[in-house]
Amino acid sequence: IIYTSGTTGRPKGAELTHSNNLMFSMAGRVLLQGSPDDVTLAVLPLFHSFGLNALLNSIVYGGATVVLQTRFEPGAAWRAFDEEGITVFAGVPTMYWDLLNHPDGEKYDMGKIRSRMRLGVCGGAPMPVDLMTRFQDKFDIKILEGYGLSETTAGCSFNRIDMPQKIGSIGVPIWGMQMKVVDEDMNELPVGQPGEIVLRGLTVMKGYYKRDEANEEAFRGGWFHSGDVGYKDEDGYYYIVDRIKDMIIRGGFNVYPREIEEVLMSHPEISLAAAIGVPSDEYGEEIKVYVILQNGSTMTADGVLAWGKKELAAYKYPRMVEIVTSLPLGPTGKILKTELRKIASANAAL
């Protein structure tokens, strides 16, 4: 039983069978084209499906080496890259961001690290395109982004090494999995049209532990409902737009936080951004962003607002900005937007 991260509510226990775990370990080895010569750095917690299955189980199944660290700390990760000869690194987007922005990255021989590193893997949350591009350029490697949930034993789609990389995509379904994008009535949507991603196949869980009502809701129509909004392109690659529960409805318009975050982070002085909806008497919800600036930046909240207004449609740009030095993270490194909403609500009540 692997418990969900609870980023949108109370964690639920996903019952994963031995077959689920074996199938994903077999698929993972093929997807990474791993060999016993690989040395993988494992910094994700092993109580989470990404750390347990995508890292430990699939790497051990392939006979490779796993370097375990009790928790992610960018300085320790840089040291492992240098001393352990890491060839594969897997993490969530905030870990890649921490590595790029940590001063220890300048202490080691980047040429030596780059010569040994062959692959980066990202999952757990959508990776901003600008962040992926910067990391790939620094390490001269390809980062393969995948998509999965605790309920799918860690993975259900992946950008494969033997297929063209599409930055921003979560790839194609892995072996033994089916995916489609549907509307509220379970009608499959055409290419390019956003809807909910639903799944079925060999890595989908048995069900939620002692949560009959949740199972009825999750498996309606014979498919597992991910709760994620996405779409498929003409080549069969899938893309995540955002979590359904994170979507902001401003004045009757649907606004996806990820789009706002991507646009803000394209500014050279903005390092990280998180957008949420806060209650508004006029619009139902208003858009607020929390922003971490690049080191040395003197950008103000007004500057962030001006950039958003210039680059986003009138109903999408944020009206509230808070400059911060950190964001609340879960144990796997995901930004906890539930906590940001609580913080915003508490501040509004003062």
Rosetta silent file (secondary structure, phi, psi, omega in degrees, C-alpha in Angstrom):
SEQUENCE: IIYTSGTTGRPKGAELTHSNNLMFSMAGRVLLQGSPDDVTLAVLPLFHSFGLNALLNSIVYGGATVVLQTRFEPGAAWRAFDEEGITVFAGVPTMYWDLLNHPDGEKYDMGKIRSRMRLGVCGGAPMPVDLMTRFQDKFDIKILEGYGLSETTAGCSFNRIDMPQKIGSIGVPIWGMQMKVVDEDMNELPVGQPGEIVLRGLTVMKGYYKRDEANEEAFRGGWFHSGDVGYKDEDGYYYIVDRIKDMIIRGGFNVYPREIEEVLMSHPEISLAAAIGVPSDEYGEEIKVYVILQNGSTMTADGVLAWGKKELAAYKYPRMVEIVTSLPLGPTGKILKTELRKIASANAAL
SCORE:     score description
SCORE:     0.000 S_00000001
   1 L     0.000  118.869  177.377    0.000    0.000    0.000 S_00000001
   2 E  -110.159  126.493 -178.564    1.512    3.298   -1.163 S_00000001
   3 E   -86.578  138.344  178.377   -0.128    6.446    0.132 S_00000001
   4 L   -65.512  161.589 -174.520   -0.824    9.329   -2.217 S_00000001
   5 L   -71.738  -20.242  177.695    0.941   12.609   -1.552 S_00000001
   6 L    72.735   23.339 -178.800   -2.253   14.350   -0.467 S_00000001
   7 L   -68.026  -21.423  178.903   -1.424   17.559   -2.344 S_00000001
   8 L  -116.110   10.696 -179.462   -5.128   18.076   -3.125 S_00000001
   9 L   163.402 -159.499 -178.034   -6.665   16.508   -0.015 S_00000001
  10 L   -70.570  132.631  178.613   -6.384   13.640    2.448 S_00000001
  11 L   -59.533  145.961  177.723   -3.888   10.905    1.385 S_00000001
  12 L  -122.696  147.127 -179.550   -5.382    7.608    0.206 S_00000001
  13 E   -85.439  114.784  178.411   -3.769    4.170    0.275 S_00000001
  14 E   -89.717  119.007 -179.175   -3.197    2.808   -3.241 S_00000001
  15 E   -83.493  107.710 -179.414   -3.158   -1.000   -3.210 S_00000001
  16 L  -103.082  130.685 -178.587   -0.413   -2.090   -5.616 S_00000001
  17 L   -84.571  165.558  174.609   -0.107   -5.759   -6.506 S_00000001
  18 H   -59.888  -35.789  178.162    3.119   -7.725   -6.971 S_00000001
  19 H   -64.463  -43.082  175.615    2.227   -7.829  -10.665 S_00000001
  20 H   -52.359  -50.455 -175.710    1.949   -4.011  -10.776 S_00000001
  21 H   -66.102  -41.586  179.575    5.431   -3.678   -9.305 S_00000001
  22 H   -65.615  -44.966 -178.791    7.018   -6.323  -11.528 S_00000001
  23 H   -60.782  -41.897 -179.186    5.474   -4.921  -14.715 S_00000001
  24 H   -70.577  -37.786  178.369    6.686   -1.401  -13.951 S_00000001
  25 H   -61.756  -41.051  177.931   10.197   -2.568  -13.029 S_00000001
  26 H   -65.202  -45.021 -179.546   10.441   -4.431  -16.343 S_00000001
  27 H   -66.260  -39.597 -178.715    9.120   -1.451  -18.297 S_00000001
  28 H   -61.499  -40.138  179.088   11.369    0.988  -16.428 S_00000001
  29 H   -62.223  -41.780  179.772   14.518   -0.880  -17.335 S_00000001
  30 H   -68.457  -43.113 -177.487   13.581   -0.795  -21.025 S_00000001
  31 H   -61.244  -38.823 -179.584   12.528    2.873  -20.966 S_00000001
  32 L   -86.779   -4.759 -174.715   15.852    3.996  -19.477 S_00000001
  33 L    46.607   48.114 -174.955   17.822    1.550  -21.647 S_00000001
  34 L   -75.343  159.473  176.120   19.677    0.769  -18.455 S_00000001
  35 L  -141.006  165.062  178.176   22.696   -1.448  -18.005 S_00000001
  36 L   -61.570  -11.981  178.897   24.618   -2.815  -14.986 S_00000001
  37 L   -81.663  -11.407 -177.969   27.131    0.006  -15.572 S_00000001
  38 L   -69.494  145.977  172.369   24.620    2.666  -14.559 S_00000001
  39 E  -126.062  112.750 -174.426   24.983    4.501  -11.243 S_00000001
  40 E  -108.852  134.411  176.676   21.732    6.169  -10.206 S_00000001
  41 E   -90.433  121.353 -179.556   21.345    8.736   -7.440 S_00000001
  42 E  -108.807  108.046 -179.717   18.203    8.062   -5.383 S_00000001
  43 L  -117.187   -4.913  179.270   17.119   11.058   -3.309 S_00000001
  44 L   -82.739  145.491 -179.678   13.359   10.538   -3.413 S_00000001
  45 L   -63.731  139.877 -176.023   11.699    8.954   -0.367 S_00000001
  46 L   -82.300   -1.166  171.390   11.112    5.223   -0.748 S_00000001
  47 L   -84.726   -2.299  179.860    7.645    5.444    0.811 S_00000001
  48 L  -108.228  147.163 -173.621    6.621    7.187   -2.424 S_00000001
  49 H   -63.295  -33.661  179.354    5.961    5.339   -5.676 S_00000001
  50 H   -62.833  -50.366 -179.191    8.424    7.434   -7.695 S_00000001
  51 H   -67.136  -43.965 -175.564   11.308    6.667   -5.339 S_00000001
  52 H   -70.707  -48.997 -171.846   10.371    3.049   -4.668 S_00000001
  53 H   -94.825  -46.871 -177.445    9.420    1.876   -8.145 S_00000001
  54 H   -71.647  -26.639  179.734   10.910    4.261  -10.705 S_00000001
  55 H  -104.244  -76.135 -169.877   14.248    4.313   -8.893 S_00000001
  56 H   -59.642  -58.031 -172.843   14.979    1.496   -6.468 S_00000001
  57 H   -64.001  -47.079 -176.287   12.972   -1.411   -7.892 S_00000001
  58 H   -70.487  -33.891  179.792   13.541   -0.800  -11.599 S_00000001
  59 H   -72.175  -43.491  177.713   17.261   -0.029  -11.168 S_00000001
  60 H   -64.787  -38.107  177.198   17.900   -3.071   -8.953 S_00000001
  61 H   -57.833  -34.746  179.881   15.894   -5.190  -11.398 S_00000001
  62 L   -85.290    1.126  176.914   18.378   -4.104  -14.087 S_00000001
  63 L    75.933   18.909 -178.865   21.384   -5.019  -11.939 S_00000001
  64 L   -94.333  179.953 -177.938   22.688   -1.437  -11.715 S_00000001
  65 E   -96.910  136.628  174.511   24.016    0.577   -8.764 S_00000001
  66 E  -117.009  124.022  174.259   21.824    2.810   -6.608 S_00000001
  67 E   -97.345  113.263 -175.562   23.429    5.520   -4.456 S_00000001
  68 E   -94.021  134.777  170.034   20.972    6.235   -1.642 S_00000001
  69 L  -124.338  141.155 -174.212   20.713    9.533    0.205 S_00000001
  70 L   -62.859  -31.966  177.229   18.324    9.953    3.121 S_00000001
  71 L  -155.613  161.376  179.784   16.887   13.174    1.744 S_00000001
  72 L   -77.480  127.149  172.287   17.513   15.550   -1.111 S_00000001
  73 L  -142.708  120.438 -170.752   20.058   18.243   -0.377 S_00000001
  74 H   -58.606  -36.029  178.583   21.611   19.925   -3.436 S_00000001
  75 H   -63.578  -42.690  178.329   25.122   20.171   -1.972 S_00000001
  76 H   -66.646  -34.963  178.342   25.157   16.437   -1.170 S_00000001
  77 H   -66.636  -43.192  177.025   23.786   15.668   -4.634 S_00000001
  78 H   -60.024  -41.300  179.187   26.548   17.674   -6.296 S_00000001
  79 H   -63.313  -39.298  178.562   29.117   15.792   -4.211 S_00000001
  80 H   -66.681  -39.536  176.239   27.601   12.467   -5.298 S_00000001
  81 H   -55.084  -41.482 -175.860   27.735   13.500   -8.957 S_00000001
  82 H   -77.672  -45.828 -170.494   31.451   14.133   -8.522 S_00000001
  83 H   -89.435  -28.805 -173.863   32.494   11.288   -6.202 S_00000001
  84 H   -99.398   -8.064  179.766   30.124    8.455   -7.158 S_00000001
  85 L    67.860   46.209 -176.872   30.170    8.807  -10.937 S_00000001
  86 L   -62.567  133.027  176.694   26.418    9.230  -11.284 S_00000001
  87 L  -107.613  -25.232 -179.210   25.111    8.388  -14.770 S_00000001
  88 E  -133.642  129.855  174.487   21.350    8.814  -14.191 S_00000001
  89 E  -121.478  133.111  177.738   19.567   11.342  -11.991 S_00000001
  90 E  -125.894  133.160  179.922   15.827   11.236  -11.340 S_00000001
  91 E  -164.901  179.207  176.182   13.908   13.864   -9.435 S_00000001
  92 L   -92.153  163.299 -174.220   10.982   16.256   -9.323 S_00000001
  93 H   -54.050  -38.286 -178.504   11.231   19.733  -10.922 S_00000001
  94 H   -64.761  -26.729  176.934   12.077   21.565   -7.684 S_00000001
  95 H   -69.217  -42.162  176.131   15.150   19.330   -7.267 S_00000001
  96 H   -62.596  -39.940  178.151   16.440   20.331  -10.698 S_00000001
  97 H   -62.481  -44.902  178.880   15.768   23.953   -9.779 S_00000001
  98 H   -60.587  -41.568 -179.814   17.711   23.569   -6.506 S_00000001
  99 H   -63.318  -43.150 -179.420   20.686   22.014   -8.318 S_00000001
 100 H   -65.475  -30.628 -173.013   20.858   24.848  -10.843 S_00000001
 101 H  -102.151    3.851 -178.366   20.699   27.507   -8.153 S_00000001
 102 L   -92.016  133.810 -176.171   23.027   25.963   -5.540 S_00000001
 103 H   -62.556  -23.935 -178.844   26.556   27.448   -5.291 S_00000001
 104 H   -63.505  -17.542  178.073   28.196   24.005   -4.912 S_00000001
 105 H   -62.603  -19.343  179.449   27.557   23.483   -8.610 S_00000001
 106 H   -92.291   -6.479 -175.749   30.556   25.727   -9.276 S_00000001
 107 L   -83.867  -22.294 -170.869   32.925   23.779   -6.990 S_00000001
 108 L  -107.582  165.197 -178.458   33.205   20.605   -9.049 S_00000001
 109 L   -75.779   98.418 -176.055   34.645   19.667  -12.418 S_00000001
 110 H   -63.783  -33.554  178.385   31.622   20.105  -14.670 S_00000001
 111 H   -61.085  -42.137  179.190   33.436   18.534  -17.601 S_00000001
 112 H   -67.689  -42.721 -179.535   33.986   15.319  -15.647 S_00000001
 113 H   -63.819  -43.789 -178.632   30.402   15.236  -14.364 S_00000001
 114 H   -65.537  -33.613 -178.022   28.997   15.870  -17.846 S_00000001
 115 H   -68.876  -23.185 -178.054   31.153   13.146  -19.380 S_00000001
 116 H   -99.363  -32.075 -178.186   29.616   10.523  -17.066 S_00000001
 117 L   -72.588  126.465 -178.901   26.028   11.707  -16.803 S_00000001
 118 L  -113.199  -17.457 -172.008   23.946   10.237  -19.622 S_00000001
 119 E  -160.149  142.009  169.057   20.349   10.888  -18.623 S_00000001
 120 E  -116.760  145.327  179.124   18.007   12.884  -16.446 S_00000001
 121 E  -126.545  133.450  179.937   14.504   11.728  -15.528 S_00000001
 122 E  -128.422  139.347  177.184   11.768   14.020  -14.262 S_00000001
 123 L  -161.446 -170.968  177.225    8.348   13.216  -12.830 S_00000001
 124 L    88.818  -31.420  178.337    6.068   13.928   -9.894 S_00000001
 125 L  -164.783  154.564  178.723    4.948   17.283  -11.313 S_00000001
 126 L   -61.268  135.588 -179.211    5.101   19.027  -14.702 S_00000001
 127 L   -92.810  124.087  177.588    8.580   20.451  -15.375 S_00000001
 128 L   -56.613  137.928 -175.743    8.666   24.066  -16.599 S_00000001
 129 H   -59.735  -42.747 -179.010   10.078   24.211  -20.123 S_00000001
 130 H   -61.936  -40.390  179.343   12.579   26.961  -19.260 S_00000001
 131 H   -65.334  -44.027  179.526   13.934   24.948  -16.318 S_00000001
 132 H   -61.855  -44.520 -178.480   14.329   21.804  -18.423 S_00000001
 133 H   -61.884  -44.489 -179.491   16.131   23.698  -21.186 S_00000001
 134 H   -63.635  -40.726 -179.178   18.575   25.342  -18.768 S_00000001
 135 H   -69.793  -42.023  178.464   19.424   22.053  -17.066 S_00000001
 136 H   -61.376  -39.846  179.238   19.880   20.197  -20.345 S_00000001
 137 H   -66.572  -39.350 -178.062   22.210   22.920  -21.581 S_00000001
 138 H   -67.435  -41.231 -176.133   24.271   22.880  -18.386 S_00000001
 139 H   -97.090   -8.952 -176.877   24.748   19.092  -18.332 S_00000001
 140 L    55.411   43.805  178.030   24.601   18.479  -22.084 S_00000001
 141 L  -131.472  168.699  174.996   22.132   15.638  -21.465 S_00000001
 142 E   -98.171  133.113  173.026   18.553   14.844  -22.354 S_00000001
 143 E  -101.034  122.141  179.395   15.920   14.991  -19.604 S_00000001
 144 E   -99.380  117.300 -178.927   13.109   12.533  -20.185 S_00000001
 145 E   -93.288  136.397  177.188    9.871   13.602  -18.547 S_00000001
 146 E  -125.781  179.177 -177.993    7.320   11.012  -17.576 S_00000001
 147 E  -141.832  135.531  176.935    3.939   10.913  -15.930 S_00000001
 148 L  -170.284  174.069  179.439    2.502    8.688  -13.278 S_00000001
 149 L  -137.958  167.156  172.915    0.704    8.549   -9.980 S_00000001
 150 H   -55.940  -34.539 -177.525    0.870    6.442   -6.861 S_00000001
 151 H   -71.329  -12.517  179.150   -2.187    4.722   -8.309 S_00000001
 152 H  -117.333   29.712  175.431   -0.212    3.662  -11.419 S_00000001
 153 L    59.820   23.706  177.183    2.850    2.234   -9.611 S_00000001
 154 L   104.963  -38.536 -172.715    4.767    5.433  -10.507 S_00000001
 155 L  -141.465  149.753  172.530    4.434    5.512  -14.288 S_00000001
 156 L  -143.780  -16.590  173.298    2.078    5.321  -17.214 S_00000001
 157 E  -145.363  158.730 -174.677    3.721    7.480  -19.906 S_00000001
 158 E  -162.104  148.130  169.298    7.277    8.483  -20.733 S_00000001
 159 L   -81.668  112.420 -173.001    9.434   10.260  -23.299 S_00000001
 160 L   -82.872  148.411  179.532   11.390    7.356  -24.719 S_00000001
 161 L   -61.789  -35.472 -174.394   15.085    7.492  -25.597 S_00000001
 162 L   -89.658   13.848  176.981   14.427    5.922  -28.992 S_00000001
 163 L  -127.889  156.373  178.626   11.774    8.502  -29.966 S_00000001
 164 L   -57.169  137.982  177.246   12.059   12.247  -30.698 S_00000001
 165 L   -80.203  134.270  173.045   12.011   14.353  -27.533 S_00000001
 166 L  -119.474  102.553 -177.799    9.183   16.844  -27.228 S_00000001
 167 L   -62.907  131.253 -176.938   10.023   19.272  -24.440 S_00000001
 168 L    99.307  -12.230  179.640    6.928   19.948  -22.338 S_00000001
 169 L   -95.665  154.427  173.761    5.383   16.578  -23.143 S_00000001
 170 L   -96.712   10.456  172.761    4.939   13.626  -20.778 S_00000001
 171 E    87.214 -152.298 -176.384    5.571   11.268  -23.677 S_00000001
 172 E  -119.308  160.222 -179.660    3.604    8.260  -24.844 S_00000001
 173 E   -57.736  140.276  177.179    1.973    5.400  -22.889 S_00000001
 174 L   -76.201  168.815 -179.433    4.438    2.820  -21.595 S_00000001
 175 L   -55.327  132.473  177.305    4.141   -0.860  -22.508 S_00000001
 176 L    85.877    4.001 -178.519    0.924   -2.380  -21.151 S_00000001
 177 E  -120.767  146.918  173.494   -0.838    0.956  -20.566 S_00000001
 178 E  -120.510  142.047  178.003   -3.665    2.771  -22.336 S_00000001
 179 E  -135.857  148.543  169.045   -4.406    6.493  -22.041 S_00000001
 180 E  -155.200  164.641 -179.494   -7.029    8.786  -23.484 S_00000001
 181 E  -111.725  126.141 -172.699   -8.419   12.283  -22.947 S_00000001
 182 E  -129.916  162.325  172.457  -12.147   12.511  -22.236 S_00000001
 183 L   -91.931 -171.284 -175.381  -14.881   14.975  -21.412 S_00000001
 184 L   -65.879  -20.086  179.852  -17.244   14.720  -18.424 S_00000001
 185 L   -99.570   14.430  178.523  -19.360   12.131  -20.255 S_00000001
 186 L    69.011   19.356  173.314  -16.337    9.900  -21.028 S_00000001
 187 L   -81.292  130.453  179.696  -16.343   10.861  -24.719 S_00000001
 188 E   -68.884  134.668 -175.306  -12.812   10.761  -26.153 S_00000001
 189 L   -93.826  152.692 -179.058  -11.697   14.230  -27.227 S_00000001
 190 L   -71.798  168.688  178.881   -9.921   15.080  -30.495 S_00000001
 191 L   -52.191  132.919  174.850   -6.232   15.965  -30.859 S_00000001
 192 L    86.327  -10.207 -177.580   -5.299   19.192  -29.096 S_00000001
 193 L   -96.736  124.110 -177.251   -8.472   19.519  -27.019 S_00000001
 194 L   -70.898  145.211  174.940   -7.944   19.468  -23.215 S_00000001
 195 E  -166.018 -170.731  179.906   -9.867   17.078  -20.995 S_00000001
 196 E   -81.732  137.517  174.974   -9.296   14.627  -18.167 S_00000001
 197 E   -82.586  125.773  175.916   -6.644   11.955  -18.648 S_00000001
 198 E  -119.981  153.943 -168.722   -7.988    8.466  -17.929 S_00000001
 199 E  -139.815  153.339  165.657   -5.934    5.267  -17.748 S_00000001
 200 E  -157.962  154.049 -179.525   -6.078    1.519  -17.671 S_00000001
 201 E   146.835 -164.553 -167.090   -3.501   -1.246  -17.914 S_00000001
 202 L   -72.913  -18.115 -179.782   -0.890   -3.321  -16.154 S_00000001
 203 L  -103.245    1.532 -179.807    0.390   -0.708  -13.693 S_00000001
 204 L   -76.116  135.644 -175.299   -3.008    0.570  -12.462 S_00000001
 205 L   -58.855  165.556  172.309   -3.644   -0.234   -8.810 S_00000001
 206 L   -68.660  -39.344  179.993   -6.127   -2.739   -7.436 S_00000001
 207 E   159.779  175.907  175.873   -7.966    0.095   -5.686 S_00000001
 208 E   -81.278  137.682 -177.364   -7.880    2.456   -2.697 S_00000001
 209 L   -67.998  117.084  176.623   -7.585    0.711    0.650 S_00000001
 210 L    54.772   37.996  179.099  -10.952    0.713    2.471 S_00000001
 211 L  -132.450   69.288 -174.287  -12.260    3.606    0.350 S_00000001
 212 H   -58.933  -43.057 -178.503  -15.240    2.162   -1.542 S_00000001
 213 H   -65.659  -40.545  178.571  -16.742    5.525   -2.462 S_00000001
 214 H   -64.211  -36.535  178.511  -13.398    6.814   -3.718 S_00000001
 215 H   -66.964  -40.715  178.097  -12.999    3.680   -5.850 S_00000001
 216 H   -60.525  -41.259  179.886  -16.433    4.117   -7.419 S_00000001
 217 H   -70.292  -43.639 -174.505  -15.541    7.669   -8.344 S_00000001
 218 H   -70.233  -32.898 -174.483  -12.002    6.884   -9.540 S_00000001
 219 L  -107.033   20.898 -179.153  -12.911    3.897  -11.724 S_00000001
 220 H   -63.007  139.783 -179.843  -16.168    5.129  -13.257 S_00000001
 221 H    77.404    7.643  177.789  -16.617    4.019  -16.835 S_00000001
 222 H    83.099    5.118  177.770  -14.036    1.257  -16.453 S_00000001
 223 L  -124.040  152.383  174.964  -11.052    3.617  -16.563 S_00000001
 224 E   -83.196  127.231 -178.624   -9.004    5.171  -13.757 S_00000001
 225 E   -91.727  118.764 -172.469   -9.609    8.922  -13.596 S_00000001
 226 E   -76.504  -27.020 -172.949   -6.356   10.770  -12.945 S_00000001
 227 E    81.354    6.750  179.087   -7.778   14.157  -11.960 S_00000001
 228 E  -108.031  140.373  174.595   -5.320   15.767  -14.388 S_00000001
 229 E   -91.463  130.952  178.734   -6.219   17.922  -17.373 S_00000001
 230 E  -154.355 -177.540  176.367   -4.220   17.125  -20.483 S_00000001
 231 E  -151.373  166.196 -179.969   -4.328   16.706  -24.241 S_00000001
 232 E  -117.620  142.218  177.466   -2.787   14.579  -26.984 S_00000001
 233 L   -94.890 -178.146 -175.005   -0.999   15.818  -30.102 S_00000001
 234 L   -67.667  -16.858  178.902   -1.085   14.442  -33.635 S_00000001
 235 L   -96.948    3.337  178.903    1.925   12.178  -32.931 S_00000001
 236 L    87.403    7.821  176.007    0.344   10.530  -29.881 S_00000001
 237 L   -83.558  141.517 -179.996    2.369   12.474  -27.299 S_00000001
 238 E  -102.809  153.726 -179.592    0.481   13.589  -24.190 S_00000001
 239 E  -135.408  139.880  175.190    0.750   16.910  -22.347 S_00000001
 240 E   -94.290  129.827  174.907   -0.349   17.911  -18.850 S_00000001
 241 E   -90.898  -51.104  177.600   -2.195   21.203  -18.556 S_00000001
 242 E   178.981  172.810  171.264   -2.830   21.141  -14.796 S_00000001
 243 E   -73.117  139.454  177.642   -4.611   19.421  -11.931 S_00000001
 244 H   -57.671  -40.746 -176.732   -8.387   19.757  -12.154 S_00000001
 245 H   -73.492  -15.497  177.990   -8.484   20.796   -8.489 S_00000001
 246 H   -92.606  -10.051 -178.103   -5.854   23.510   -9.073 S_00000001
 247 L   -60.154  138.623  179.394   -7.751   25.127  -11.950 S_00000001
 248 E  -103.135  131.751  176.126   -8.773   28.728  -11.268 S_00000001
 249 E  -110.020  102.712 -176.493  -12.184   29.953  -12.441 S_00000001
 250 E  -109.411  113.480  178.620  -11.939   33.734  -12.779 S_00000001
 251 L    58.091   32.084  179.093  -15.052   35.534  -13.930 S_00000001
 252 L    89.529   -6.515  179.201  -16.329   32.364  -15.596 S_00000001
 253 E   -98.974  137.392  175.087  -13.071   31.692  -17.471 S_00000001
 254 E   -79.780  126.635  179.222  -10.951   28.592  -16.793 S_00000001
 255 E  -124.937  126.787 -179.088   -7.356   29.530  -15.985 S_00000001
 256 L   -98.112  119.201 -177.249   -4.638   26.898  -15.585 S_00000001
 257 H   -53.000  -36.858 -176.123   -1.921   27.862  -13.073 S_00000001
 258 H   -59.491  -38.406  179.479    0.793   26.026  -14.981 S_00000001
 259 H   -62.043  -42.527  178.805    0.434   28.350  -17.987 S_00000001
 260 H   -62.331  -45.179 -178.109    0.862   31.394  -15.743 S_00000001
 261 H   -62.659  -42.001  179.181    3.898   29.846  -14.043 S_00000001
 262 H   -61.349  -44.246 -178.431    5.550   28.974  -17.369 S_00000001
 263 H   -66.046  -45.548 -179.907    5.107   32.524  -18.669 S_00000001
 264 H   -62.275  -41.387 -177.341    6.412   34.165  -15.494 S_00000001
 265 H   -73.478   -7.703  173.369    9.448   31.865  -15.358 S_00000001
 266 L   -76.398  -12.152  175.289   10.373   32.864  -18.906 S_00000001
 267 L   -75.657  133.181 -175.275   11.445   36.217  -17.429 S_00000001
 268 L   -62.500  -18.618 -178.947   15.220   36.128  -16.779 S_00000001
 269 L   -98.634   -3.334 -179.658   14.837   37.492  -13.242 S_00000001
 270 E  -103.667  120.945 -175.306   12.128   35.067  -12.095 S_00000001
 271 E   -90.126  -43.587 -176.917   13.459   31.772  -10.781 S_00000001
 272 E  -150.690  146.548 -179.131   10.308   29.954   -9.612 S_00000001
 273 E  -144.543  147.082  175.510    6.598   30.747   -9.506 S_00000001
 274 E  -137.501  125.957 -177.541    3.443   29.183   -8.097 S_00000001
 275 E  -110.056  139.338  177.533   -0.044   30.409   -8.989 S_00000001
 276 E  -137.851  165.580  171.963   -3.224   29.812   -7.004 S_00000001
 277 E  -100.159  136.900  176.498   -6.811   31.052   -6.937 S_00000001
 278 E  -122.441  150.816 -176.378   -8.027   33.059   -3.962 S_00000001
 279 E   -57.704  141.341  179.090  -11.654   34.010   -3.183 S_00000001
 280 E  -141.689  128.472  178.050  -12.938   37.169   -4.861 S_00000001
 281 L   -65.090  -33.446 -175.106  -16.324   38.847   -4.410 S_00000001
 282 L   -82.219  -42.656 -172.172  -16.136   40.304   -7.918 S_00000001
 283 L  -114.276    1.295 -175.251  -14.763   37.383   -9.973 S_00000001
 284 E    86.824  -56.436  172.535  -15.355   34.318   -7.814 S_00000001
 285 E  -138.903  146.157  174.171  -11.619   33.683   -7.776 S_00000001
 286 E  -118.273  156.035 -175.399   -8.667   35.965   -8.323 S_00000001
 287 E   -94.251  125.060  175.716   -5.173   34.926   -9.417 S_00000001
 288 E  -124.033  140.853  177.807   -2.309   35.216   -6.956 S_00000001
 289 E  -124.512  142.576  170.779    1.291   34.201   -7.568 S_00000001
 290 E  -106.035  129.228 -171.047    4.157   33.510   -5.218 S_00000001
 291 E  -127.731  133.550  168.668    7.496   34.260   -6.862 S_00000001
 292 E  -104.671  126.879 -178.156   11.125   33.457   -6.037 S_00000001
 293 E   -89.813  159.760  173.741   13.526   35.788   -7.840 S_00000001
 294 L   -65.780  151.120  178.430   16.939   34.997   -9.256 S_00000001
 295 L   -54.743  131.432  177.752   19.878   35.811   -6.972 S_00000001
 296 L    87.641   -6.018 -178.545   20.697   39.511   -7.150 S_00000001
 297 L   -71.844  142.857  175.615   17.415   40.517   -8.756 S_00000001
 298 L  -112.328   16.026 -179.597   15.815   43.790   -7.658 S_00000001
 299 L   -59.869  140.981  179.641   12.543   43.077   -9.444 S_00000001
 300 L  -104.390  171.367  176.070    9.447   44.207   -7.547 S_00000001
 301 H   -59.922  -37.100  178.049    5.934   42.805   -7.337 S_00000001
 302 H   -63.275  -35.811  177.914    4.852   45.583   -9.719 S_00000001
 303 H   -65.493  -39.593  177.148    7.472   44.379  -12.189 S_00000001
 304 H   -64.502  -44.376  178.777    6.085   40.850  -12.023 S_00000001
 305 H   -59.432  -42.576 -178.819    2.564   42.191  -12.544 S_00000001
 306 H   -64.752  -39.659  178.746    3.694   44.209  -15.563 S_00000001
 307 H   -65.633  -44.478  178.968    5.368   41.160  -17.141 S_00000001
 308 H   -61.977  -42.208 -179.412    2.282   39.027  -16.599 S_00000001
 309 H   -64.236  -35.779 -178.812    0.012   41.716  -18.043 S_00000001
 310 H   -72.050  -36.619 -169.705    2.246   42.023  -21.116 S_00000001
 311 H  -100.525  -13.450 -175.309    2.544   38.265  -21.801 S_00000001
 312 L  -120.495  156.360  176.554   -0.854   36.861  -20.760 S_00000001
 313 L   -61.441  159.316 -173.069   -4.456   37.408  -21.791 S_00000001
 314 L   -58.355  -35.146 -178.214   -6.436   39.903  -19.733 S_00000001
 315 L   -85.316   -3.089 -175.786   -8.317   37.220  -17.786 S_00000001
 316 L  -106.841  -25.036 -172.246   -5.145   35.202  -17.085 S_00000001
 317 L   -75.209  145.943 -176.397   -2.549   37.579  -15.720 S_00000001
 318 L   -70.150  142.994  175.693   -2.152   37.699  -11.914 S_00000001
 319 L  -100.177  -14.197 -179.621   -3.493   40.654   -9.979 S_00000001
 320 E  -128.545  133.148 -179.355   -1.671   39.751   -6.749 S_00000001
 321 E  -132.796  135.705  173.772    2.036   38.995   -6.365 S_00000001
 322 E  -127.523  121.745  177.077    4.044   38.060   -3.309 S_00000001
 323 E   -83.256  124.935 -177.803    7.842   37.866   -3.498 S_00000001
 324 L  -131.048  167.693  177.623    9.105   35.018   -1.280 S_00000001
 325 L  -103.307  -11.727  178.259   12.374   33.203   -0.629 S_00000001
 326 L  -156.168  164.793  177.633   10.889   29.701   -0.419 S_00000001
 327 L  -127.978  148.259  179.407    7.738   27.719   -1.150 S_00000001
 328 L   -67.233  129.028 -178.100    6.112   24.952    0.939 S_00000001
 329 E  -121.403  145.988  173.051    7.180   21.547   -0.349 S_00000001
 330 L   -80.035  178.269 -177.377    5.937   18.025    0.368 S_00000001
 331 L   -63.022  -20.494  177.922    8.286   15.143    1.205 S_00000001
 332 L   -98.213    3.769  178.285    8.800   14.406   -2.504 S_00000001
 333 L    92.767    5.699  177.219    9.561   18.021   -3.393 S_00000001
 334 L   -75.486  143.574  173.501    6.170   18.964   -4.835 S_00000001
 335 E   -71.473  126.506 -176.658    4.962   22.518   -4.270 S_00000001
 336 L   -90.191   93.601 -178.395    2.030   22.270   -1.846 S_00000001
 337 H   -71.516  -23.675  173.899   -0.598   24.573   -3.280 S_00000001
 338 H   -61.624  -38.843  178.314   -3.038   23.527   -0.575 S_00000001
 339 H   -69.448  -38.560  177.364   -0.633   25.132    1.909 S_00000001
 340 H   -62.578  -38.683  178.130   -0.311   28.263   -0.232 S_00000001
 341 H   -66.358  -36.924  176.406   -4.093   28.575   -0.284 S_00000001
 342 H   -64.771  -42.507  179.138   -4.179   28.243    3.511 S_00000001
 343 H   -62.197  -45.518 -179.832   -1.486   30.921    3.840 S_00000001
 344 H   -62.269  -39.963 -179.981   -3.352   33.243    1.492 S_00000001
 345 H   -66.311  -41.664  179.654   -6.605   32.668    3.391 S_00000001
 346 H   -65.271  -41.098  179.690   -4.962   33.344    6.763 S_00000001
 347 H   -66.630  -35.787 -179.962   -3.341   36.543    5.483 S_00000001
 348 H   -67.768  -27.431 -178.113   -6.651   37.728    4.028 S_00000001
 349 H   -80.229  -14.182 -178.129   -8.308   37.277    7.430 S_00000001
 350 L   -72.347    0.000    0.000   -5.781   39.521    9.201 S_00000001
